[in-house]
Amino acid sequence: MRYITTHDAPATGLRGVGDTSWQTRAVCYGMDPEDADATFFPLPREHEAVAEAKELCGACPVRRECLNYALENDLKDGVWGGLTAAERRSWHKGLPERLDYTRVLAVFKGRDVHLTAKERQVVIDHAYVEGWRADRLAVALQIGHKHAQELLREAADKVFGRDLTFGVPPRRKKKEKRAAPTTSRPASAKPATKEPEFRPVTSSSANASFGKAV
């Protein structure tokens, strides 16, 4: 069905590759099927029809979603997102290498987005750097727990290999502080002083002391 933007398409809950909920907000929504077909699927040399389609797409609030839909579903006919089939040809070829950070950020916010290979790798690398657990990555990418563990392990190996290539020294472990040696005497106790020596009193010394007192 070529005039897919002319019917009410509820949110599917699927990823971008199958999501058609944006179509109800398109400028072309509600157009007569025959008029939409003639406007957005013109022949290559029908320049007036192409210009009319691009003018409508220029004022469309979901132009970007329309272009993504055409690219992800490999639609190579007609005008989608303001671009003709010839203008989208290079986009179709480079789709696996496309990197759209708005889509990556949407994944971090919990949305289920159909990512390209490059966008998916950015999510994996970020998950490793931020210390994500495998279960969190599995939810973000809608994959199994074991698969998420393998992806995190591959990311760790890649970082390790990069550090070896560029000579980045490994992180040093913090040395544990050794406890001070304990003694039988508490640290706060003062050192013992030398006790005074007592000498026996003789008769001469006693008489002398008494004489002084007198």
LINBEL-V531960 format. One record per helix or strand. SS is the DSSP state (a for helix, b for strand). FROM is the first residue (numbers start at 0). TO is the last residue. Records with the same first field share a line. If there is no record, write none. Layout:
SS->FROM-TO  FROM-TO
//
This chain:
a->3-5  20-24  32-39  46-57  62-71  84-92  94-96  100-107  116-128  133-140  144-165  202-212
b->79-79  82-82
//
